[in-house]
Amino acid sequence: QRLEYYMKKARVGEERKLQRIEQERLEKRRISQFEDMNRLAMNRLAAIVQRVYRGYLGRKSVENLRLERQKAALALVFLNDCATEIERAWRGYCGRRDAERLRREMAEFLFLLRRQEAKTEEDEFV
């Protein structure tokens, strides 16, 4: 009887041990599933962060490109204004030079004309 009693206790202990092992196995499985879900959630969050950051980088690069184009356009306007200013100064110089030449030619022509008129009048008096 004592043997049966101890055998019964041993079976109960063995069953408890198997139940405990099964519980531990289920707990590990739950933890593993939770870790898998946690890992999946973290991957999704990482993908969201990456997507947002890539969008930010894309917008930033487009903004930089736009600013570079604006700078290039402003530089072109500046160069055109500089060229216009140089051309205006050159035309002014050429105009003043030509006007001075015309004044000298006109003065020389008038001098020669008056000299000839004076000679003609002198010849008429003689």
N, CA and C atoms as an extended XYZ file, in Angstrom:
378
Properties=species:S:1:pos:R:3:atomname:S:1:resname:S:1:resid:I:1 pbc="F F F"
N         0.816       -1.190        0.000 N   GLN     1
C         0.000        0.000        0.000 CA  GLN     1
C         0.858        1.250        0.000 C   GLN     1
N         1.854        1.134        0.798 N   ARG     2
C         2.746        2.278        0.808 CA  ARG     2
C         3.369        2.461       -0.563 C   ARG     2
N         3.699        1.393       -1.195 N   LEU     3
C         4.301        1.441       -2.509 CA  LEU     3
C         3.340        2.088       -3.512 C   LEU     3
N         2.067        1.683       -3.425 N   GLU     4
C         1.058        2.287       -4.297 CA  GLU     4
C         0.922        3.764       -4.019 C   GLU     4
N         0.947        4.088       -2.768 N   TYR     5
C         0.823        5.502       -2.369 CA  TYR     5
C         1.974        6.305       -2.970 C   TYR     5
N         3.189        5.792       -2.825 N   TYR     6
C         4.346        6.501       -3.362 CA  TYR     6
C         4.362        6.503       -4.899 C   TYR     6
N         3.873        5.438       -5.472 N   MET     7
C         3.787        5.383       -6.934 CA  MET     7
C         2.771        6.393       -7.439 C   MET     7
N         1.654        6.486       -6.716 N   LYS     8
C         0.632        7.441       -7.080 CA  LYS     8
C         1.198        8.849       -6.971 C   LYS     8
N         1.912        9.096       -5.890 N   LYS     9
C         2.539       10.409       -5.701 CA  LYS     9
C         3.549       10.677       -6.801 C   LYS     9
N         4.274        9.652       -7.170 N   ALA    10
C         5.267        9.810       -8.230 CA  ALA    10
C         4.591       10.128       -9.544 C   ALA    10
N         3.458        9.440       -9.840 N   ARG    11
C         2.727        9.738      -11.070 CA  ARG    11
C         2.174       11.152      -11.061 C   ARG    11
N         1.636       11.558       -9.928 N   VAL    12
C         1.104       12.916       -9.801 CA  VAL    12
C         2.236       13.919       -9.999 C   VAL    12
N         3.377       13.636       -9.390 N   GLY    13
C         4.539       14.523       -9.545 CA  GLY    13
C         5.007       14.572      -10.990 C   GLY    13
N         4.993       13.396      -11.631 N   GLU    14
C         5.403       13.319      -13.041 CA  GLU    14
C         4.429       14.095      -13.908 C   GLU    14
N         3.115       13.948      -13.623 N   GLU    15
C         2.115       14.691      -14.390 CA  GLU    15
C         2.283       16.196      -14.185 C   GLU    15
N         2.533       16.592      -12.962 N   ARG    16
C         2.754       18.015      -12.685 CA  ARG    16
C         3.987       18.528      -13.434 C   ARG    16
N         5.018       17.691      -13.440 N   LYS    17
C         6.238       18.049      -14.145 CA  LYS    17
C         5.960       18.224      -15.637 C   LYS    17
N         5.204       17.267      -16.223 N   LEU    18
C         4.850       17.364      -17.641 CA  LEU    18
C         3.980       18.592      -17.910 C   LEU    18
N         3.034       18.876      -16.982 N   GLN    19
C         2.197       20.057      -17.134 CA  GLN    19
C         3.042       21.336      -17.067 C   GLN    19
N         3.982       21.347      -16.123 N   ARG    20
C         4.867       22.512      -15.973 CA  ARG    20
C         5.716       22.704      -17.230 C   ARG    20
N         6.224       21.589      -17.757 N   ILE    21
C         7.028       21.663      -18.988 CA  ILE    21
C         6.164       22.165      -20.140 C   ILE    21
N         4.922       21.628      -20.235 N   GLU    22
C         3.995       22.079      -21.282 CA  GLU    22
C         3.676       23.562      -21.113 C   GLU    22
N         3.455       24.008      -19.879 N   GLN    23
C         3.183       25.421      -19.593 CA  GLN    23
C         4.379       26.280      -20.023 C   GLN    23
N         5.568       25.816      -19.673 N   GLU    24
C         6.774       26.565      -20.061 CA  GLU    24
C         6.905       26.633      -21.580 C   GLU    24
N         6.608       25.512      -22.228 N   ARG    25
C         6.680       25.484      -23.683 CA  ARG    25
C         5.666       26.448      -24.291 C   ARG    25
N         4.437       26.437      -23.774 N   LEU    26
C         3.409       27.358      -24.265 CA  LEU    26
C         3.797       28.816      -23.985 C   LEU    26
N         4.359       29.034      -22.803 N   GLU    27
C         4.793       30.395      -22.442 CA  GLU    27
C         5.898       30.863      -23.383 C   GLU    27
N         6.850       29.966      -23.674 N   LYS    28
C         7.918       30.310      -24.617 CA  LYS    28
C         7.329       30.603      -26.002 C   LYS    28
N         6.331       29.799      -26.368 N   ARG    29
C         5.698       30.004      -27.673 CA  ARG    29
C         4.991       31.359      -27.709 C   ARG    29
N         4.266       31.708      -26.626 N   ARG    30
C         3.588       33.003      -26.541 CA  ARG    30
C         4.604       34.145      -26.603 C   ARG    30
N         5.695       33.959      -25.852 N   ILE    31
C         6.751       34.980      -25.858 CA  ILE    31
C         7.341       35.106      -27.261 C   ILE    31
N         7.582       33.975      -27.898 N   SER    32
C         8.134       33.974      -29.250 CA  SER    32
C         7.168       34.670      -30.213 C   SER    32
N         5.865       34.358      -30.088 N   GLN    33
C         4.877       35.023      -30.929 CA  GLN    33
C         4.846       36.524      -30.640 C   GLN    33
N         4.913       36.854      -29.352 N   PHE    34
C         4.925       38.265      -28.984 CA  PHE    34
C         6.165       38.956      -29.549 C   PHE    34
N         7.327       38.297      -29.449 N   GLU    35
C         8.550       38.863      -30.008 CA  GLU    35
C         8.453       38.992      -31.522 C   GLU    35
N         7.837       37.973      -32.154 N   ASP    36
C         7.642       38.061      -33.607 CA  ASP    36
C         6.742       39.239      -33.954 C   ASP    36
N         5.652       39.383      -33.214 N   MET    37
C         4.747       40.510      -33.460 CA  MET    37
C         5.455       41.835      -33.176 C   MET    37
N         6.230       41.834      -32.099 N   ASN    38
C         6.975       43.045      -31.748 CA  ASN    38
C         7.988       43.384      -32.840 C   ASN    38
N         8.694       42.372      -33.335 N   ARG    39
C         9.665       42.553      -34.407 CA  ARG    39
C         8.976       43.053      -35.666 C   ARG    39
N         7.815       42.475      -35.975 N   LEU    40
C         7.050       42.891      -37.144 CA  LEU    40
C         6.600       44.348      -36.999 C   LEU    40
N         6.126       44.696      -35.807 N   ALA    41
C         5.701       46.077      -35.561 CA  ALA    41
C         6.889       47.033      -35.683 C   ALA    41
N         8.024       46.620      -35.148 N   MET    42
C         9.216       47.462      -35.241 CA  MET    42
C         9.652       47.628      -36.695 C   MET    42
N         9.576       46.543      -37.470 N   ASN    43
C         9.911       46.634      -38.898 CA  ASN    43
C         8.970       47.587      -39.625 C   ASN    43
N         7.687       47.499      -39.295 N   ARG    44
C         6.716       48.410      -39.916 CA  ARG    44
C         7.029       49.857      -39.531 C   ARG    44
N         7.315       50.068      -38.247 N   LEU    45
C         7.653       51.426      -37.803 CA  LEU    45
C         8.927       51.925      -38.477 C   LEU    45
N         9.909       51.038      -38.613 N   ALA    46
C        11.159       51.427      -39.286 CA  ALA    46
C        10.869       51.788      -40.741 C   ALA    46
N        10.001       51.019      -41.379 N   ALA    47
C         9.644       51.314      -42.779 CA  ALA    47
C         8.949       52.670      -42.872 C   ALA    47
N         8.082       52.972      -41.912 N   ILE    48
C         7.391       54.269      -41.908 CA  ILE    48
C         8.394       55.400      -41.720 C   ILE    48
N         9.303       55.226      -40.768 N   VAL    49
C        10.322       56.256      -40.526 CA  VAL    49
C        11.181       56.449      -41.771 C   VAL    49
N        11.578       55.352      -42.398 N   GLN    50
C        12.391       55.448      -43.616 CA  GLN    50
C        11.622       56.155      -44.729 C   GLN    50
N        10.351       55.815      -44.873 N   ARG    51
C         9.535       56.430      -45.922 CA  ARG    51
C         9.413       57.938      -45.694 C   ARG    51
N         9.149       58.312      -44.445 N   VAL    52
C         9.017       59.739      -44.125 CA  VAL    52
C        10.337       60.457      -44.360 C   VAL    52
N        11.438       59.845      -43.938 N   TYR    53
C        12.743       60.487      -44.092 CA  TYR    53
C        13.123       60.601      -45.570 C   TYR    53
N        12.836       59.559      -46.348 N   ARG    54
C        13.134       59.628      -47.786 CA  ARG    54
C        12.293       60.712      -48.456 C   ARG    54
N        11.052       60.845      -48.022 N   GLY    55
C        10.221       61.926      -48.551 CA  GLY    55
C        10.809       63.280      -48.213 C   GLY    55
N        11.292       63.411      -46.968 N   TYR    56
C        11.931       64.657      -46.544 CA  TYR    56
C        13.161       64.938      -47.400 C   TYR    56
N        13.993       63.899      -47.605 N   LEU    57
C        15.188       64.090      -48.434 CA  LEU    57
C        14.812       64.481      -49.860 C   LEU    57
N        13.768       63.855      -50.396 N   GLY    58
C        13.324       64.185      -51.749 CA  GLY    58
C        12.863       65.628      -51.848 C   GLY    58
N        12.052       66.050      -50.879 N   ARG    59
C        11.590       67.445      -50.893 CA  ARG    59
C        12.749       68.405      -50.729 C   ARG    59
N        13.689       68.036      -49.883 N   LYS    60
C        14.855       68.893      -49.654 CA  LYS    60
C        15.692       69.012      -50.931 C   LYS    60
N        15.898       67.892      -51.629 N   SER    61
C        16.702       67.937      -52.856 CA  SER    61
C        15.986       68.740      -53.935 C   SER    61
N        14.659       68.616      -54.012 N   VAL    62
C        13.899       69.409      -54.991 CA  VAL    62
C        14.019       70.887      -54.652 C   VAL    62
N        13.936       71.218      -53.374 N   GLU    63
C        14.076       72.622      -52.949 CA  GLU    63
C        15.467       73.152      -53.300 C   GLU    63
N        16.492       72.346      -53.053 N   ASN    64
C        17.854       72.768      -53.396 CA  ASN    64
C        18.002       72.961      -54.897 C   ASN    64
N        17.411       72.055      -55.672 N   LEU    65
C        17.457       72.173      -57.131 CA  LEU    65
C        16.760       73.447      -57.586 C   LEU    65
N        15.612       73.735      -56.981 N   ARG    66
C        14.865       74.948      -57.320 CA  ARG    66
C        15.687       76.189      -56.991 C   ARG    66
N        16.338       76.183      -55.834 N   LEU    67
C        17.172       77.326      -55.447 CA  LEU    67
C        18.354       77.494      -56.395 C   LEU    67
N        18.959       76.380      -56.806 N   GLU    68
C        20.075       76.465      -57.752 CA  GLU    68
C        19.606       77.040      -59.084 C   GLU    68
N        18.426       76.616      -59.535 N   ARG    69
C        17.889       77.156      -60.788 CA  ARG    69
C        17.608       78.649      -60.650 C   ARG    69
N        17.069       79.056      -59.495 N   GLN    70
C        16.815       80.478      -59.273 CA  GLN    70
C        18.118       81.263      -59.283 C   GLN    70
N        19.150       80.709      -58.631 N   LYS    71
C        20.448       81.381      -58.624 CA  LYS    71
C        20.992       81.523      -60.040 C   LYS    71
N        20.856       80.449      -60.833 N   ALA    72
C        21.337       80.493      -62.213 CA  ALA    72
C        20.569       81.545      -63.009 C   ALA    72
N        19.251       81.612      -62.802 N   ALA    73
C        18.443       82.595      -63.517 CA  ALA    73
C        18.834       84.005      -63.099 C   ALA    73
N        19.056       84.214      -61.801 N   LEU    74
C        19.469       85.535      -61.320 CA  LEU    74
C        20.848       85.904      -61.848 C   LEU    74
N        21.733       84.922      -61.919 N   ALA    75
C        23.069       85.188      -62.457 CA  ALA    75
C        22.969       85.596      -63.923 C   ALA    75
N        22.075       84.934      -64.663 N   LEU    76
C        21.888       85.275      -66.065 CA  LEU    76
C        21.331       86.691      -66.212 C   LEU    76
N        20.367       87.043      -65.372 N   VAL    77
C        19.814       88.402      -65.399 CA  VAL    77
C        20.911       89.408      -65.073 C   VAL    77
N        21.721       89.084      -64.075 N   PHE    78
C        22.816       89.990      -63.692 CA  PHE    78
C        23.791       90.174      -64.848 C   PHE    78
N        24.166       89.060      -65.498 N   LEU    79
C        25.092       89.152      -66.628 CA  LEU    79
C        24.486       89.953      -67.774 C   LEU    79
N        23.196       89.759      -68.038 N   ASN    80
C        22.534       90.526      -69.084 CA  ASN    80
C        22.530       92.014      -68.747 C   ASN    80
N        22.262       92.343      -67.478 N   ASP    81
C        22.283       93.750      -67.063 CA  ASP    81
C        23.685       94.336      -67.211 C   ASP    81
N        24.702       93.544      -66.843 N   CYS    82
C        26.082       94.012      -66.987 CA  CYS    82
C        26.420       94.243      -68.462 C   CYS    82
N        26.022       93.312      -69.320 N   ALA    83
C        26.297       93.453      -70.749 CA  ALA    83
C        25.580       94.680      -71.307 C   ALA    83
N        24.354       94.903      -70.867 N   THR    84
C        23.601       96.080      -71.317 CA  THR    84
C        24.309       97.359      -70.883 C   THR    84
N        24.803       97.379      -69.655 N   GLU    85
C        25.503       98.560      -69.138 CA  GLU    85
C        26.795       98.812      -69.920 C   GLU    85
N        27.525       97.754      -70.220 N   ILE    86
C        28.767       97.891      -70.999 CA  ILE    86
C        28.436       98.401      -72.406 C   ILE    86
N        27.400       97.838      -73.003 N   GLU    87
C        27.008       98.256      -74.349 CA  GLU    87
C        26.577       99.722      -74.349 C   GLU    87
N        25.827      100.118      -73.327 N   ARG    88
C        25.392      101.517      -73.225 CA  ARG    88
C        26.588      102.456      -73.116 C   ARG    88
N        27.567      102.087      -72.291 N   ALA    89
C        28.763      102.920      -72.134 CA  ALA    89
C        29.549      102.990      -73.444 C   ALA    89
N        29.667      101.857      -74.133 N   TRP    90
C        30.409      101.832      -75.407 CA  TRP    90
C        29.722      102.694      -76.463 C   TRP    90
N        28.401      102.569      -76.531 N   ARG    91
C        27.670      103.377      -77.518 CA  ARG    91
C        27.796      104.867      -77.194 C   ARG    91
N        27.765      105.190      -75.919 N   GLY    92
C        27.953      106.592      -75.528 CA  GLY    92
C        29.319      107.100      -75.934 C   GLY    92
N        30.336      106.282      -75.680 N   TYR    93
C        31.703      106.664      -76.061 CA  TYR    93
C        31.798      106.852      -77.576 C   TYR    93
N        31.268      105.870      -78.326 N   CYS    94
C        31.324      105.965      -79.794 CA  CYS    94
C        30.547      107.176      -80.288 C   CYS    94
N        29.411      107.455      -79.691 N   GLY    95
C        28.621      108.614      -80.086 CA  GLY    95
C        29.365      109.921      -79.835 C   GLY    95
N        29.994      110.028      -78.655 N   ARG    96
C        30.763      111.249      -78.337 CA  ARG    96
C        31.966      111.385      -79.268 C   ARG    96
N        32.629      110.267      -79.557 N   ARG    97
C        33.776      110.284      -80.461 CA  ARG    97
C        33.354      110.737      -81.860 C   ARG    97
N        32.252      110.145      -82.353 N   ASP    98
C        31.764      110.507      -83.692 CA  ASP    98
C        31.292      111.949      -83.726 C   ASP    98
N        30.651      112.422      -82.661 N   ALA    99
C        30.183      113.806      -82.616 CA  ALA    99
C        31.372      114.761      -82.651 C   ALA    99
N        32.429      114.431      -81.898 N   GLU   100
C        33.631      115.277      -81.903 CA  GLU   100
C        34.248      115.309      -83.299 C   GLU   100
N        34.314      114.165      -83.956 N   ARG   101
C        34.854      114.095      -85.314 CA  ARG   101
C        34.006      114.933      -86.266 C   ARG   101
N        32.665      114.827      -86.139 N   LEU   102
C        31.794      115.630      -87.000 CA  LEU   102
C        31.955      117.128      -86.734 C   LEU   102
N        32.113      117.519      -85.459 N   ARG   103
C        32.324      118.934      -85.139 CA  ARG   103
C        33.612      119.445      -85.785 C   ARG   103
N        34.677      118.647      -85.694 N   ARG   104
C        35.948      119.064      -86.307 CA  ARG   104
C        35.812      119.173      -87.832 C   ARG   104
N        35.171      118.146      -88.436 N   GLU   105
C        34.986      118.191      -89.886 CA  GLU   105
C        34.145      119.403      -90.286 C   GLU   105
N        33.082      119.657      -89.509 N   MET   106
C        32.227      120.799      -89.815 CA  MET   106
C        32.994      122.106      -89.656 C   MET   106
N        33.785      122.208      -88.592 N   ALA   107
C        34.570      123.429      -88.377 CA  ALA   107
C        35.569      123.601      -89.510 C   ALA   107
N        36.220      122.525      -89.915 N   GLU   108
C        37.178      122.588      -91.015 CA  GLU   108
C        36.481      122.975      -92.317 C   GLU   108
N        35.302      122.404      -92.554 N   PHE   109
C        34.536      122.729      -93.759 CA  PHE   109
C        34.138      124.204      -93.764 C   PHE   109
N        33.625      124.661      -92.593 N   LEU   110
C        33.233      126.076      -92.513 CA  LEU   110
C        34.441      126.991      -92.677 C   LEU   110
N        35.568      126.592      -92.109 N   PHE   111
C        36.794      127.393      -92.251 CA  PHE   111
C        37.184      127.507      -93.714 C   PHE   111
N        37.175      126.359      -94.415 N   LEU   112
C        37.521      126.365      -95.832 CA  LEU   112
C        36.502      127.148      -96.646 C   LEU   112
N        35.225      127.014      -96.303 N   LEU   113
C        34.179      127.738      -97.012 CA  LEU   113
C        34.352      129.241      -96.830 C   LEU   113
N        34.605      129.681      -95.610 N   ARG   114
C        34.790      131.111      -95.348 CA  ARG   114
C        36.061      131.628      -96.033 C   ARG   114
N        37.074      130.803      -96.022 N   ARG   115
C        38.321      131.215      -96.676 CA  ARG   115
C        38.083      131.411      -98.180 C   ARG   115
N        37.322      130.470      -98.759 N   GLN   116
C        37.034      130.592     -100.184 CA  GLN   116
C        36.155      131.812     -100.460 C   GLN   116
N        35.169      132.049      -99.583 N   GLU   117
C        34.309      133.224      -99.747 CA  GLU   117
C        35.137      134.497      -99.632 C   GLU   117
N        36.051      134.488      -98.661 N   ALA   118
C        36.895      135.668      -98.473 CA  ALA   118
C        37.763      135.880      -99.708 C   ALA   118
N        38.300      134.817     -100.253 N   LYS   119
C        39.137      134.912     -101.449 CA  LYS   119
C        38.309      135.418     -102.629 C   LYS   119
N        37.066      134.908     -102.755 N   THR   120
C        36.197      135.332     -103.835 CA  THR   120
C        35.879      136.832     -103.694 C   THR   120
N        35.598      137.289     -102.504 N   GLU   121
C        35.306      138.702     -102.281 CA  GLU   121
C        36.542      139.538     -102.554 C   GLU   121
N        37.683      139.038     -102.177 N   GLU   122
C        38.945      139.780     -102.410 CA  GLU   122
C        39.201      139.905     -103.903 C   GLU   122
N        38.923      138.806     -104.595 N   ASP   123
C        39.129      138.846     -106.054 CA  ASP   123
C        38.146      139.827     -106.709 C   ASP   123
N        36.963      139.939     -106.177 N   GLU   124
C        35.972      140.866     -106.743 CA  GLU   124
C        36.386      142.301     -106.479 C   GLU   124
N        37.029      142.583     -105.372 N   PHE   125
C        37.450      143.940     -105.060 CA  PHE   125
C        38.627      144.352     -105.897 C   PHE   125
N        39.390      143.491     -106.301 N   VAL   126
C        40.624      143.837     -107.028 CA  VAL   126
C        40.367      144.095     -108.459 C   VAL   126
